[in-house]
Amino acid sequence: MTTADIDHLRTQMPFQVRSSKFRHVFGRAHRKEQCYENIKITRNAHDSNFCAVNPKFIAVVVESSGGGSFLCIPLHQTGRVDVNAPRISGHAGKVLDIKWSPFSDYMIASCSDDNTVKVWQLPENGLKGNLTEWVVDLHGHSRRATYIDWHPTAENVLLSAGMDFKCILWNIEQAEPINIIDCHKDTVFSMSWNREGSLFASTCKDRNLRIIDPRISSVAMETQGHVGNKASKVAFVSSQNKLITTGFDRMSTRQLALWDVKNLRKPINMIEMDSSSGVVLPFYDYDSKVVYTAGKGDGNIRYFEITDDSEGIHYLNQFQSPFPQRGFGVMPKRGCDTSKCEVMRFYKLLAAKDIIEPISMIVPRKSDKFHDDIYPPTPSMIPSLSADEWISGQNREPILMSLLDGSVTNSPKCTSANAVQKQDGSLAQTPTITTYKALSPPQLDRPVPFPTTAPGQMGKQTGQPRQQRTEPASLKNIKRLSSNEDYITLSDQSLDRRVKPLDLDKSHSTEQSQVSRTAVKKTWTPTSPAGNDPPTNGFTGPDNNSDKVHIKKVWASSPSPNTLPTMHLWQEVSLNESELRKAYFSQMEEIKSLKEQITLKDKRIRLLEEEIATMKKPRCGPGESDC
């Protein structure tokens, strides 16, 4: 057959096969000896993954009484797990989500039914006993904390969502909230950062898909997502700023949709998958541009390739299994086996069998050499920014590493927070960076205790001295205006805004059980120094007194949605009353700390009693049927 005949046949074909390196990806379950057995996986109905993996440890939420706990098993210790294996336990409620830090294989965060988010530091040689001492304890949500997600490029920045409809951005190093995002009208179902961490997307029970700028706590874009009543999930995909969502329609048919961030009026493509009832979890691989979807209660994993053509989504294949999954852990690309052409590895939770089963997604290649076409540089463990640099408005792509030798392959440039493009094509104003700091009252000699934790568990100990929360110089310049204007103004470098305080005389009641507090919100505008150098930390000192920042006083007998949950300033009433309030709050904090310590000790006592009972139980010798 000549070349002309072959060309003629190609023109007569009804369709052409799409060329792709990942068209023949297949899944392979590991052998039984490479699985993790005898793990009492949690039966909680929450729709998180309940599992987190890195190249050193696998963490999984387990069933426990008297609080919440999870296991952290060294990755190489496969086989049957000891029933008395060390656990991380310190939450007073069920653990709902866990995530490893992208920049440390020994730091993990967890959130729980007890409304708190905790950060834990594991020893380098693994756990030898139960870990009950956390590194950071974050109190901010008024209802249970449901999801957490680490920032992809900035170190020590964590995002959490709760049933109080709020998302809180935390600075782990200072154990302080950076910002409180209060734009959701109902329960948050999922969150996902973009590649550089300048925006994050969220899905909500109100069926809306939002793209949020976390540093100004505002919605950049919003549209209606999947119209079904069940939970929908979202993930940022590709470097072209696209979104992938999974959800349900009105007939409870499961859907997969691809969205363009520049135009959220309608999706680029929407695929109907099946009519199962389980929530679909999307997992996106930036390197191969393949999205994997797995439904809770299903045994299948479907995967699709994301392209730049008009269709956008192309079905590749699916991995089928008769055993339903409760959740998944995903290994970072730096932990995959390149000699076997492994492009993704899942750790499937089989709650019915108490087993964690690894599943490798493999590109079929005959050679076992390194294939750079399927292994482009992947994000490394080196953070691109510090928390202060990111808060000041800087953005930077991840620092990438080669999977061949582990060397760094790029040096990303630092950019400031650019204007966000709206759906109509117009550009929003440059974002203003909003930060919240705990301010000490002028009449107190010591800083306000923040956050409320047990002694010795305030925050992460670092080599740098901890920032002292003393009275800023700007508070000394508070000036009251005339009686016709009930405003309080203080001189500082910031935006000019005037906020009228509430009438304290009408709201105050000496018979209230809770002493009043004042919430302070400071808004800073980042400025660039002379020249083209990027800002060093984004904040300017109070040298220019032309600009002003204003304090809004909020009277509240109990915490309310309008006040910040962990940042308070005592109300100035009188010297005697302020001293009484100081003593009152000090005693309340001591009582709360003692209660937490008692709870932890009671739990520790129960665990020791169980271990003693296990050790006292007689063991049958050889040939003995009953003992």
C-alpha positions in Angstrom: 0.0 0.0 0.0 1.4 3.3 -1.0 1.5 6.5 1.0 -1.2 8.0 -1.2 -3.5 5.1 -0.4 -2.9 5.6 3.4 -3.6 9.3 3.1 -6.8 8.5 1.2 -8.0 6.1 3.9 -7.3 8.7 6.6 -9.5 11.2 4.8 -12.3 8.6 4.6 -12.3 7.8 8.3 -15.3 9.2 10.3 -13.1 10.4 13.1 -9.5 10.6 14.1 -7.9 9.2 17.3 -6.8 12.0 19.6 -3.1 11.9 20.4 -2.2 11.8 24.0 0.6 10.4 26.2 -1.9 9.5 28.9 -4.6 7.8 26.8 -3.6 4.4 27.9 -3.1 5.0 31.7 -4.3 2.1 33.7 -4.7 1.4 37.5 -3.0 -1.4 39.3 -3.8 -2.4 42.9 -0.9 -3.4 45.1 -0.5 -6.9 46.5 -1.9 -7.8 49.9 1.5 -7.6 51.7 1.8 -4.0 50.5 -1.5 -2.9 52.0 -2.2 -1.7 55.6 -4.5 -4.0 57.5 -6.4 -4.1 60.8 -7.1 -0.3 60.8 -10.5 0.7 62.3 -11.2 3.4 59.7 -13.8 6.0 60.8 -17.4 5.4 59.9 -18.2 9.2 60.0 -20.5 10.3 57.2 -18.5 13.5 56.5 -17.5 13.9 52.9 -13.7 14.5 53.3 -11.0 12.1 52.4 -10.1 11.0 56.0 -6.6 10.2 54.8 -3.4 12.1 54.0 -0.1 10.8 52.5 3.4 12.0 52.0 6.6 10.1 51.1 7.3 9.3 54.8 3.9 8.8 56.5 0.3 7.8 55.9 -2.3 9.4 58.2 -5.8 8.1 58.5 -8.7 9.0 60.8 -9.8 6.1 62.9 -12.7 5.2 65.2 -12.1 6.3 68.8 -14.1 6.9 71.9 -13.9 10.0 74.1 -12.8 12.4 71.4 -11.0 12.2 68.0 -7.8 10.6 66.9 -5.9 9.5 63.9 -3.0 7.2 63.1 0.3 8.3 61.5 2.0 5.1 60.2 5.5 5.2 58.5 4.9 4.5 54.9 7.2 1.4 54.8 5.5 -0.4 57.7 3.0 -2.3 55.5 1.0 -5.3 56.6 -1.0 -5.7 59.8 -1.0 -2.7 62.0 -0.9 -3.2 65.8 -4.2 -2.5 67.5 -2.3 -0.4 70.1 -0.3 1.6 67.5 0.5 5.1 68.7 -2.2 7.7 67.8 -2.4 11.5 67.6 -5.2 12.3 70.0 -6.0 15.7 71.5 -9.3 16.8 69.9 -12.4 16.7 72.1 -14.6 15.8 69.1 -14.4 13.6 66.0 -11.6 14.5 63.5 -13.1 15.6 60.2 -10.2 16.4 58.0 -6.4 16.1 58.0 -3.7 17.5 55.7 0.1 17.3 55.6 2.1 20.5 55.2 3.5 20.7 51.6 6.8 22.0 53.0 7.4 19.6 55.9 6.8 15.8 56.0 6.5 15.9 59.8 3.8 18.6 60.2 0.2 17.8 59.9 -3.0 19.9 60.5 -6.4 18.5 61.7 -9.8 20.0 62.3 -12.6 18.6 64.4 -16.1 18.6 65.8 -14.8 20.5 68.8 -14.6 23.7 66.6 -10.8 23.8 66.6 -7.9 23.4 64.2 -4.7 22.0 65.5 -1.2 21.6 64.1 1.0 18.7 65.1 4.7 18.1 64.8 5.9 14.5 64.5 9.3 13.3 65.7 11.7 12.4 62.8 11.8 8.7 63.9 8.0 8.4 64.1 5.7 8.0 67.0 6.8 5.9 69.9 3.7 6.6 72.0 0.4 8.5 71.8 0.9 12.2 70.8 -1.3 14.5 72.8 0.7 17.7 72.7 -0.1 19.9 69.7 2.1 22.7 68.4 -0.6 25.2 67.6 -4.2 25.3 68.7 -6.5 27.6 66.7 -9.8 28.8 68.1 -11.9 30.8 65.7 -14.9 28.8 64.5 -18.1 29.0 66.5 -19.3 25.6 65.1 -17.4 22.5 64.0 -14.4 23.0 61.6 -15.0 20.8 58.6 -12.2 21.4 56.0 -8.6 22.6 56.0 -6.2 23.3 53.2 -2.5 24.5 53.3 -1.4 27.4 51.1 0.5 26.0 48.0 3.4 28.5 48.0 3.5 30.4 51.2 4.8 28.8 54.4 2.7 28.6 57.6 -0.5 29.7 55.9 -3.6 27.5 56.5 -7.2 27.9 55.3 -10.1 26.4 57.3 -13.8 26.2 56.8 -16.5 25.6 59.4 -20.2 25.0 59.8 -20.5 28.7 60.9 -20.3 29.5 57.2 -16.9 31.1 57.6 -13.5 30.5 56.1 -10.6 31.6 58.3 -7.1 32.2 57.0 -4.5 31.4 59.7 -0.8 32.4 60.2 0.5 29.2 61.9 3.8 30.8 63.0 2.0 33.5 65.0 -1.1 31.4 65.9 -3.2 34.3 64.6 -5.9 34.7 62.0 -4.9 36.7 58.9 -8.4 37.2 57.7 -12.0 36.0 58.2 -13.9 35.3 55.0 -17.6 35.7 55.7 -19.2 35.7 52.2 -20.9 32.3 52.2 -24.6 32.1 53.0 -24.6 28.4 53.9 -22.4 25.4 54.6 -19.1 25.3 52.7 -18.6 22.0 50.8 -15.0 22.4 49.5 -12.1 24.7 48.9 -9.2 24.7 46.4 -6.3 27.1 45.9 -5.0 28.1 42.5 -1.5 27.4 41.5 0.2 30.4 43.0 -2.2 30.8 46.0 -3.5 34.2 45.1 -7.2 33.0 44.9 -9.2 30.1 46.1 -12.5 28.6 44.8 -15.3 27.3 47.0 -18.6 25.5 46.6 -21.4 26.0 49.0 -24.8 24.5 50.0 -26.5 27.6 48.3 -25.3 26.0 45.0 -23.0 28.8 44.1 -19.5 28.6 42.9 -17.3 31.4 44.1 -13.7 32.6 43.4 -12.5 34.5 46.5 -9.5 36.8 47.0 -8.6 35.8 50.6 -6.4 38.8 51.4 -9.4 41.3 51.0 -12.1 38.8 52.0 -14.2 39.5 49.0 -15.8 37.5 46.2 -14.0 38.1 42.8 -16.5 36.1 40.8 -19.6 34.1 41.5 -22.0 31.9 39.5 -24.5 29.2 40.0 -22.9 25.8 40.0 -24.6 22.4 40.1 -28.3 22.6 41.0 -28.6 19.4 42.9 -29.1 19.3 46.7 -26.1 17.1 47.4 -22.5 18.3 48.0 -20.5 19.6 45.1 -16.6 19.7 45.0 -14.2 22.0 43.2 -10.6 22.0 42.2 -8.4 24.5 40.3 -6.9 22.9 37.2 -4.1 23.7 34.7 -2.1 26.8 34.5 -4.8 28.5 32.4 -7.0 29.2 35.4 -9.8 26.7 34.9 -12.0 25.0 37.4 -13.3 21.5 37.6 -16.4 20.8 39.7 -18.4 17.7 40.5 -22.0 17.7 41.7 -25.5 16.7 40.9 -28.4 17.9 38.8 -32.1 18.0 40.0 -32.5 14.3 39.1 -29.5 13.4 41.2 -27.4 12.5 38.2 -23.7 13.0 38.9 -22.0 15.6 36.8 -18.5 16.8 35.9 -18.1 20.4 34.7 -15.2 22.5 33.4 -15.3 26.2 33.9 -13.2 29.1 32.7 -12.3 31.6 35.4 -12.5 34.5 32.9 -16.2 33.7 32.1 -18.2 31.9 34.7 -21.6 32.5 33.1 -21.7 28.9 31.8 -19.3 25.9 31.9 -17.0 25.1 29.0 -18.3 21.5 29.1 -20.5 19.4 31.4 -20.5 15.6 31.4 -23.1 13.4 33.0 -21.4 10.4 34.6 -24.0 8.2 36.3 -26.8 8.1 38.8 -25.1 6.9 41.9 -25.7 8.6 45.2 -22.1 9.0 46.5 -20.4 12.4 46.5 -17.7 12.6 43.8 -14.2 13.7 44.9 -12.0 15.2 42.2 -8.2 14.9 42.2 -6.2 16.9 39.7 -2.6 16.3 38.6 -1.0 19.5 37.4 1.9 17.7 35.7 -0.2 15.4 33.4 -3.3 17.6 33.3 -5.4 14.6 34.2 -8.3 14.8 36.7 -9.3 11.6 38.6 -12.8 11.3 40.0 -13.9 8.8 42.7 -17.3 8.6 44.3 -17.8 7.7 48.0 -19.3 4.3 48.2 -18.1 3.4 44.7 -15.4 1.1 43.6 -14.4 2.9 40.4 -11.9 5.7 39.6 -12.6 7.5 36.4 -10.0 9.8 34.8 -10.2 12.5 32.2 -7.7 14.7 30.4 -8.1 18.5 30.5 -7.1 20.1 27.2 -7.2 23.6 25.7 -9.6 22.8 22.8 -13.3 23.7 22.6 -14.4 20.4 24.3 -12.0 20.8 27.2 -12.7 17.3 28.9 -11.8 14.0 27.3 -12.6 10.7 28.9 -9.6 8.3 29.2 -10.6 5.2 31.1 -11.6 3.9 34.5 -10.2 1.7 37.2 -12.8 -0.8 38.4 -13.0 -2.5 41.8 -15.8 -4.5 43.5 -14.9 -2.9 46.9 -16.4 0.5 47.8 -14.1 3.3 49.1 -14.7 5.6 52.0 -11.9 8.0 51.1 -8.6 8.5 49.4 -5.1 9.6 50.2 -3.1 11.0 47.3 0.7 10.7 47.2 2.5 13.9 46.1 4.3 13.5 42.8 7.7 13.5 44.5 6.7 10.2 46.2 5.8 8.3 43.0 8.0 5.6 41.5 9.4 6.9 38.3 11.0 3.6 37.4 7.5 2.0 37.0 6.1 5.0 35.1 3.8 5.7 38.0 2.1 9.1 37.5 -0.3 9.0 40.5 -0.8 6.8 43.6 -3.9 6.6 45.6 -4.4 5.0 49.0 -8.0 3.7 49.0 -9.8 3.3 52.4 -11.8 0.1 52.5 -13.8 0.6 55.7 -15.7 -2.7 55.3 -12.4 -4.7 55.4 -10.3 -2.4 57.6 -7.7 -2.1 54.9 -5.9 0.7 53.1 -5.0 -0.4 49.6 -2.5 1.5 47.4 -3.5 1.9 43.8 -0.9 3.0 41.2 -1.8 4.8 38.0 0.7 3.8 35.4 1.6 4.9 31.9 2.5 1.8 29.9 6.2 2.1 28.7 8.6 -0.6 27.8 11.7 1.1 29.2 12.3 1.6 32.9 14.5 4.7 32.3 13.4 8.2 33.4 10.8 9.6 30.9 11.0 13.4 31.1 7.9 13.7 28.8 5.6 12.3 31.5 7.6 13.7 34.5 7.9 17.5 34.1 9.3 19.5 37.1 7.0 19.2 40.1 6.5 21.4 43.2 9.2 21.0 45.7 9.2 21.3 49.5 10.8 24.7 49.3 8.2 27.5 50.0 8.2 30.4 47.5 7.1 33.0 50.1 7.0 33.5 53.8 3.6 34.2 55.5 4.4 37.9 55.9 5.4 38.3 52.3 2.2 36.7 51.0 0.1 38.8 53.4 1.8 42.0 52.1 0.5 41.2 48.6 3.2 39.2 46.9 2.5 36.2 44.7 4.9 33.7 43.4 4.7 30.4 41.4 5.9 27.2 43.2 9.5 26.4 43.2 9.8 23.2 41.0 12.2 20.3 41.3 13.3 17.6 38.9 12.1 14.1 39.7 15.3 12.7 38.2 17.8 14.1 40.6 15.8 16.4 42.9 17.5 19.6 41.8 15.6 22.9 41.7 14.7 23.8 38.1 13.2 27.3 38.3 13.5 30.6 40.2 10.0 32.1 40.0 9.6 35.9 39.9 7.7 37.7 42.6 4.7 39.7 41.6 2.3 41.9 43.5 -1.4 41.2 43.8 -2.8 42.0 40.4 -6.2 43.3 39.6 -8.8 40.5 39.2 -10.7 40.3 36.0 -14.4 40.3 36.4 -16.9 38.4 34.3 -17.8 41.4 32.2 -14.1 41.9 31.2 -13.5 44.9 33.4 -10.7 45.0 36.0 -11.3 45.4 39.7 -9.2 47.7 41.7 -5.9 46.4 43.1 -6.8 44.4 46.2 -6.3 45.9 49.6 -4.6 43.6 52.1 -6.6 43.2 55.3 -4.9 41.9 58.4 -6.1 41.4 61.9 -3.8 41.9 64.9 -4.5 41.5 68.6 -4.1 44.9 70.2 -3.4 45.5 73.9 -5.5 48.0 75.8 -3.7 51.1 77.0 -4.6 50.5 80.6 -3.2 47.0 80.9 0.4 46.2 81.7 0.6 43.0 79.9 -0.6 41.9 76.4 -4.0 40.3 75.9 -3.8 36.5 76.1 -4.3 35.2 72.5 -5.4 32.6 71.6 -7.1 30.8 74.5 -5.0 27.7 74.9 -3.3 25.7 77.6 0.0 27.0 78.9 3.0 26.1 76.8 0.8 25.5 73.7 0.6 29.0 72.3 2.3 28.6 69.0 5.2 27.2 67.1 8.6 27.9 68.5 11.0 29.4 65.9 14.4 30.8 65.9 13.0 34.4 65.5 11.6 36.2 68.5 7.8 36.1 68.7 6.0 39.3 67.8 5.1 41.1 71.0 1.5 42.4 71.2 2.1 45.7 72.8 0.2 48.9 72.3 1.0 50.5 68.9 2.1 54.1 68.9 -0.9 55.1 66.9 -3.2 54.3 69.7 -1.7 57.1 71.7 -3.0 59.6 69.2 -6.7 58.8 69.6 -8.7 62.0 69.2 -12.3 62.5 69.9 -14.1 64.9 67.6 -16.8 67.3 68.6 -20.0 66.2 70.2 -21.8 66.5 66.8 -19.7 63.8 65.4 -19.6 60.5 67.3 -16.5 59.2 65.6 -13.2 58.0 66.9 -10.2 58.7 64.7 -6.6 57.6 65.1 -3.7 58.7 63.0 -1.9 56.0 61.0 -0.9 55.0 57.5 -4.0 53.3 56.0 -7.3 53.9 54.2 -9.5 56.8 55.3 -12.7 55.4 56.7 -15.1 56.7 59.3 -17.1 54.3 61.4 -19.7 55.3 63.9 -19.6 53.4 67.1 -22.7 52.0 68.8 -24.2 53.8 71.7 -22.7 52.2 74.7 -25.0 53.7 77.2 -28.1 52.1 75.6 -26.5 48.7 75.2 -24.6 48.4 78.4 -26.1 46.5 81.3 -24.2 45.8 84.5 -26.4 42.7 85.1 -25.0 40.9 82.0 -23.1 37.8 82.7 -20.5 38.4 80.0 -18.2 41.5 80.2 -18.3 43.5 77.1 -15.4 43.6 74.6 -14.4 45.7 71.7 -13.4 44.2 68.3 -10.7 46.0 66.3 -10.3 45.7 62.6 -7.2 47.2 61.0 -7.0 47.7 57.3 -3.6 48.2 55.7 -2.7 49.2 52.1 0.6 47.8 50.8 3.0 50.3 49.4 6.1 49.8 47.2 9.4 51.3 48.1 11.3 53.5 45.8 12.5 51.9 42.6 11.3 48.7 41.1 12.1 46.4 44.1 9.1 44.6 45.5 7.8 45.5 48.9 9.7 43.8 51.7 6.8 43.3 54.0 4.0 45.4 52.7 3.3 47.6 55.8 4.5 51.1 56.2 5.1 52.9 59.4 3.1 55.8 60.8 5.4 58.5 59.3 2.8 60.0 57.1 0.0 61.3 59.3 -2.2 62.4 56.4 -3.9 59.1 56.2 -6.0 57.7 59.0 -7.4 54.4 60.2 -10.5 54.2 62.3 -11.6 51.9 65.0 -15.1 50.5 65.1 -16.3 49.7 68.6 -18.8 46.8 68.8 -20.6 46.1 72.0 -21.4 42.4 72.5 -22.4 40.5 75.6 -21.5 37.3 73.8 -19.6 36.4 70.6 -21.5 37.4 67.5 -20.9 37.0 63.8 -19.9 40.7 63.5 -17.1 40.4 66.0 -13.8 38.7 65.5 -13.8 35.5 67.6 -10.2 35.6 68.9 -9.1 39.3 68.7 -10.5 41.5 71.5 -9.7 44.8 73.2 -11.0 45.5 76.7 -13.5 48.4 76.8 -12.3 51.5 78.7 -14.8 52.2 81.4 -13.0 52.8 84.7 -9.8 51.8 86.4 -11.5 49.7 89.0 -13.9 48.0 86.6 -11.1 47.2 84.1 -9.1 45.6 86.9 -12.0 43.4 87.8 -12.5 42.4 84.2 -8.8 41.6 83.8 -9.1 39.3 86.8 -12.3 37.8 85.6 -10.9 36.9 82.2 -7.7 35.6 83.6 -9.6 33.2 85.9 -11.9 32.1 83.0 -8.9 31.2 80.9 -7.3 29.3 83.7 -10.5 27.4 84.3 -10.7 26.5 80.6 -7.1 25.4 80.5 -7.6 23.2 83.5 -10.7 21.6 82.0 -8.8 20.8 78.8 -5.9 19.3 80.8 -8.4 17.2 82.8 -10.0 15.9 79.6 -6.7 15.0 78.1 -5.6 13.3 81.3 -8.8 11.3 81.6 -8.4 10.2 78.0 -4.8 9.2 78.7 -5.9 7.2 81.8 -8.4 5.3 79.7 -5.8 4.5 77.1 -3.4 3.2 79.8 -6.1 1.1 81.3 -6.8 -0.5 77.9 -3.1 -1.2 77.5 -2.8 -2.7 80.9 -5.9 -4.9 80.3 -4.3 -6.1 77.0 -1.0 -6.9 78.7 -2.7 -8.8 81.6 -4.7 -10.9 79.2 -3.2 -14.5 79.2 -1.8 -15.8 76.0 -2.5 -19.4 74.9 0.6 -21.6 74.6 1.2 -24.1 71.9 -1.4 -26.8 71.9 -3.8 -25.1 74.3 -7.3 -24.5 73.1 -8.6 -22.4 76.0 -6.7 -20.2 78.4 
